[in-house]
Amino acid sequence: MKIGKIELTQKDFDVLIIGGGGSGLRASLEISKTGLNVAVVSKVFPTRSHTVAAQGGITCAIASADPNDDWRWHMFDTIKGSDYIGDQNAIEYMCSEGPEAVFELEHLGLPFSRFENGRIYQRPFGGQSKEFGEGGQAARTCAAADRTGHALLHTLYQANLKEGTKFFNEWFAVDLVKDAKGNVNGVSCFDMETGEVSILKANAVVLATGGAGQVYEQNTTSLICTGDGLGMVSRSELPLQDMEMWQFHPTGLYGNGSLMTEGCRGEGGYLINSEGDRFMPNYAPKAKDLASRDVVSRCIVQEILAGRGCGDKKDHVLLKIDHLGADAIKQKLPEIREISMTFANVDPIKEPIPVVPTCHYMMGGIPTNVNGQVLKTDDLGKDIVVGGLYSIGEAANVSVHGANRLGGNSLLDLVVFGRAAGRHINESITKNEESILDRDSVENSVEILNRLLESKKGENVFDLRKKMQNVMQTYFGVYRNEKLMQEGINKLQEINRLSKDIHLRDKSNQFNSERVEILEFLNLLETANATAYSALERKESRGAHAREDFPNRDDNNWLCHSLYQKNGNKVSKRDVNLKPISVDAFKPKARVY
Ligand SMILES: Cc1cc2nc3c(=O)[nH]c(=O)nc-3n(C[C@H](O)[C@H](O)[C@H](O)COP(=O)(O)OP(=O)(O)OC[C@H]3O[C@@H](n4cnc5c(N)ncnc54)[C@H](O)[C@@H]3O)c2cc1C
């Protein structure tokens, strides 16, 4: 089929998974096992997905460090961490299914670190407690040294090869394709090596495209984290949920952004200011440096604002781990040492590491139920499943992290909901089922590719991207207020206007990185818009969303999700699920660490 300047080929599958990170590969593994024809599309070689960078571990009550540990304690911590807008049914599902999902990884060969007795090693992480917050710090994060994501992703990739999963590596997915009834049944893609454009058709499409940390200037994420799945969904007139909620990790390497895992503090490290004082006990007397991430990030900003920041510019603090001793650092935090020596010229065995809060994780995303099915709402606010479309991993919002994610809970989210979506697809899709692509929808899905090929002059993507990242960093950072955000929105509107005129200078087919960067930028811009309007709308402070003009949490008006619609930049409310199945609901309480 030819549309505009583009010749399209078509390939048919039962299931398509867009994304070869931890969530995508866990889902494809589940589906491959049953014999459905499943393909994974990834714009990078799968083991280069951002999951490979996860350091600290995967949190789960496998009762290895503490034989009495209980998934309900993990559930309580996660709900409290979410500042009560995580869906309690989804959190219950993740925490109770988690142990089985982690043992599966162990049996697939994931090389976890071990305790002396041979059981999987677990370290303390922020926001973890025993006995529903009353029993002190728990140690619940299962780790493979400080390269857990690397071990997890390689294990899953190998398991997929064994099951015969089909891979389209270095293929870029552009937009969703639907049938005449509006059910999703394909994706437009191109092979980055040759430029060849295809419609990949399937009866279930899973968006496992990861986060969008590149929307901020300072972030810990890979260059490929550009929210492509969010862009696709938003352009299909489907909503995005809780997009105001961005996690700023307290310890990004100053000047570089690389992550210094929370495991540093889990192993006994702590933060100090320019006076050499350990300041976290002044803010969080019980949890100290292991208070949840939103809390620690705000405390660092307050220390800096009070003039106790370090360095010439007094704009960062220090993470001290030298007292742990050279042996412990080399054994448990080898990557951290290497990164800080390479990028900050600091050997943490001898001196503290300069750190600053840095954008790390997108709590918001594509709303789904616990089966990974994508949701929209009708006029009365009732949830409706979008036919054929699933989402999992950081791209999705199921929602287990609410307004603030606890460390180690993302890797768990990937494998628990990757598996759940795989199971649901196995139950609901039959092999070789027929469906028909809608011609208009196919045309729409390659419209941007044609437009770029025809562009003769206009805006440069690199300038626009830089401007957008700067606006997000300046106007939608750790602390927010109405005036600042309104100014930010005005600037974003200008960038939106200019982006309509974006110009592809390089029209070549092979490895055209400018084309990829433009498509990624347009997806980031969808993410930025969703963040900006949702943040302006939520008139309270909750979790990662800290407003100077509304400093308190307002459960009367805002114990709810926000839903952003691209059309008209509208933001509406959606109920939080406060009805777990096997335990009583956890009632919202003041959040103290
Ligand atoms: C530095 C760092 C450390 C972290 N440490 C931890 C930790 O210790 N514990 C924890 O629980 N969490 C951690 N996290 C968070 C966690 O790693 C991520 O949330 C998680 O790995 C995301 O996995 P994913 O499967 O959703 O997507 P990713 O691993 O990000 O993969 C996305 C996939 O989608 C593909 N893709 C995207 N767009 C397209 C497109 N248009 N076309 C084709 N393919 C596309 C990519 O090629 C890739 O394969 C960390 C995050 C960072 C950045």
The ligand as a MOL file (V3000), in Angstrom:
LIG
                    3D

  0  0  0     0  0            999 V3000
M  V30 BEGIN CTAB
M  V30 COUNTS 53 58 0 0 0
M  V30 BEGIN ATOM
M  V30 1 C 19.3090 5.0900 36.6720 0
M  V30 2 C 18.0560 4.3940 37.1050 0
M  V30 3 C 18.0930 3.4920 38.1540 0
M  V30 4 C 16.9400 2.8300 38.5650 0
M  V30 5 N 17.0080 1.9410 39.5970 0
M  V30 6 C 15.8840 1.2660 39.9630 0
M  V30 7 C 15.9520 0.2740 40.9900 0
M  V30 8 O 17.0080 -0.0330 41.5440 0
M  V30 9 N 14.8040 -0.3550 41.3250 0
M  V30 10 C 13.6080 -0.0840 40.7210 0
M  V30 11 O 12.6180 -0.7040 41.0680 0
M  V30 12 N 13.5380 0.8440 39.7420 0
M  V30 13 C 14.6390 1.5130 39.3460 0
M  V30 14 N 14.5530 2.4420 38.3440 0
M  V30 15 C 13.3020 2.5820 37.5980 0
M  V30 16 C 13.1570 1.4280 36.6190 0
M  V30 17 O 14.4270 0.9930 36.1930 0
M  V30 18 C 12.3360 1.7960 35.3810 0
M  V30 19 O 11.1400 2.3820 35.7830 0
M  V30 20 C 12.0400 0.5550 34.5560 0
M  V30 21 O 13.2130 -0.1460 34.2600 0
M  V30 22 C 11.2880 0.8450 33.2740 0
M  V30 23 O 11.1120 -0.3650 32.5800 0
M  V30 24 P 10.1350 -0.4680 31.3560 0
M  V30 25 O 10.0160 -1.8990 30.9800 0
M  V30 26 O 8.8820 0.2560 31.6390 0
M  V30 27 O 10.8590 0.3530 30.1950 0
M  V30 28 P 12.3790 0.5430 29.7420 0
M  V30 29 O 13.3170 -0.3830 30.3800 0
M  V30 30 O 12.6550 1.9950 29.8370 0
M  V30 31 O 12.2970 0.1310 28.2200 0
M  V30 32 C 11.5160 0.8240 27.2690 0
M  V30 33 C 11.5530 0.0470 25.9930 0
M  V30 34 O 10.6840 0.6400 25.0550 0
M  V30 35 C 11.3210 0.7340 23.8000 0
M  V30 36 N 10.7190 1.8660 23.1000 0
M  V30 37 C 10.3850 3.0640 23.5980 0
M  V30 38 N 9.8340 3.8340 22.6400 0
M  V30 39 C 9.8220 3.0960 21.5030 0
M  V30 40 C 9.3950 3.3270 20.1730 0
M  V30 41 N 8.8640 4.5000 19.7820 0
M  V30 42 N 9.5540 2.3370 19.2710 0
M  V30 43 C 10.1060 1.1420 19.6270 0
M  V30 44 N 10.5220 0.8830 20.8700 0
M  V30 45 C 10.3810 1.8430 21.7960 0
M  V30 46 C 12.7840 0.9130 24.1230 0
M  V30 47 O 13.5880 0.5090 23.0470 0
M  V30 48 C 12.9180 -0.0150 25.3320 0
M  V30 49 O 13.1450 -1.3260 24.8910 0
M  V30 50 C 15.7090 3.1040 37.9250 0
M  V30 51 C 15.6660 4.0040 36.8800 0
M  V30 52 C 16.8160 4.6640 36.4860 0
M  V30 53 C 16.7090 5.6640 35.3720 0
M  V30 END ATOM
M  V30 BEGIN BOND
M  V30 1 1 1 2
M  V30 2 1 2 3
M  V30 3 2 2 52
M  V30 4 2 3 4
M  V30 5 1 4 5
M  V30 6 1 4 50
M  V30 7 2 5 6
M  V30 8 1 6 7
M  V30 9 1 6 13
M  V30 10 2 7 8
M  V30 11 1 7 9
M  V30 12 1 9 10
M  V30 13 2 10 11
M  V30 14 1 10 12
M  V30 15 2 12 13
M  V30 16 1 13 14
M  V30 17 1 14 15
M  V30 18 1 14 50
M  V30 19 1 15 16
M  V30 20 1 16 17
M  V30 21 1 16 18
M  V30 22 1 18 19
M  V30 23 1 18 20
M  V30 24 1 20 21
M  V30 25 1 20 22
M  V30 26 1 22 23
M  V30 27 1 23 24
M  V30 28 2 24 25
M  V30 29 1 24 26
M  V30 30 1 24 27
M  V30 31 1 27 28
M  V30 32 2 28 29
M  V30 33 1 28 30
M  V30 34 1 28 31
M  V30 35 1 31 32
M  V30 36 1 32 33
M  V30 37 1 33 34
M  V30 38 1 33 48
M  V30 39 1 34 35
M  V30 40 1 35 36
M  V30 41 1 35 46
M  V30 42 1 36 37
M  V30 43 1 36 45
M  V30 44 2 37 38
M  V30 45 1 38 39
M  V30 46 1 39 40
M  V30 47 2 39 45
M  V30 48 1 40 41
M  V30 49 2 40 42
M  V30 50 1 42 43
M  V30 51 2 43 44
M  V30 52 1 44 45
M  V30 53 1 46 47
M  V30 54 1 46 48
M  V30 55 1 48 49
M  V30 56 2 50 51
M  V30 57 1 51 52
M  V30 58 1 52 53
M  V30 END BOND
M  V30 END CTAB
M  END
